[in-house]
Amino acid sequence: MQYRKFGKLDWEVSALGFGCMRLPTLSADDGATQGAIDEAEATRMLCWAIDQGLNYLDTAYPYHGGQSEVLVGKALQDGYRDKVRLATKLPTWAVNEYADFDRLLNEQLGKLQTEHVDFYLLHALRRSSWEKVRDLDVLRWAEGAMADGRIGHLGFSFHDTYDVFQEIVDAYDGWDFCQIQYNLIDLENQAGTKGLRYAADKGLAVVVMEPLLGGRLARPPKAVERLWADAAIQRTPVEWALQWLWHQPEVATVLSGMSTMEQVRENVAYAARSQVGGLTDEELARVAEVRDRYLELSPIPCTQCRYCMPCPNGVDIPGNFAQYNTAALYDELEGARGWYEKADAATLASACIQCRVCEEHCPQEIPIADWMPVVDEVLGQGQELVRHL
């Protein structure tokens, strides 16, 4: 395992971090972030990764229907808690008054079976959620929780524009780290490369999430496969995406939401050969070609995070988007239409009532209600595929 500086802290983090949002489940129907975790397999994966030197685990209050923290707490028994730095997140949407800060953190510590969390993040900050918790005096509360030992270091995860990101970074001198969505596609989306460098220059460790854009970079369409196949050095699409991130000195660690032991073994091997500045100019140009091709092909920037769920009207929003994107990326329109014909009508895009509740929670700021009738027209009514609204 390779290790990297964690911002201004006197500690080195493993190049690969374990994101506990997509742990293996007992049923394929459970969804990537829902409950029914396969506890035995998830524990085996976590412990094996830690034994290989991985030392950063990231979980959160809502992952797997609230069960991710419980699983992580169980997995870190028998001495494993002492081998890692543990990160979890305050569910900012569940905070309505000052007392909620203590209530939620204490609940999380109980689930995690620990007296302290090393890294605590304000979860999924955007302007509205930041202003809400800021005005409830979250920073004063957090300093108290750090003073009494329940929190080691304070940070935030982020889903908004660069201007909001800079505002949050500059609002508090006590941030030790932040977590941003960043990958070879998202150079200008959300915090982007500019935010990565701004935070690092301020001394913050930058933790990267969604390095594979919800898995979309792991299974490239044929046009992208050909670009990777023509590269002088052969890597899997996953390794290309990860090595591109590790190439950048501002990246502290890269979180991977691993769902199988095979993914864990492969990613640990990739991390072992990672290095800052590890890609040549020719390889970086190849990545740029791939980026351009993806942007040409993929209509809806959904990462399958499921923050939009549950839909109050029962629509399977990420499921509909996944079928639509698959049809566009892999030229599998008939297969997607077959799925749409056989699926429960109550879950289809046609059942959307345009309430837009989901859009308040979408990190990608997708105009979900605008896309739903398009998905229905293309998959359900045989209209031509639309790539841009």
Secondary structure, 3 states (H helix, E strand, C coil): CCEEECCCCCCEEECEEEECCCCCECCHHHCCCCCCECHHHHHHHHHHHHHCCCCEEECCCCHHHHCHHHHHHHHCCCCHHHHCEEEEEECHHHCCCCHHHHHHHHHHHHHHCCCCEEEEEEEEECHHHHHHHHHCCHHHHHHHHHHCCCEEEEEEEECCCHHHHHHHHHCCCCCCEEEEECCCCCCCCCCHHHHHHHHHHCCCEEEEECCCCCCCCCCCCHHHHHHHHCCCCCCCHHHHHHHHHHCCCCEEEEEECCCCHHHHHHHHHHHHCCCCCCCCHHHHHHHHHHHHHHHHHCCCCCCCCCCCCCCCCCCCHHHHHHHHHHHHHHCCHHHHHHHHHHCCHHHCHHHCCCCCCHHHCCCCCCCHHHHHHHHHHHHHHCCCCCCCC
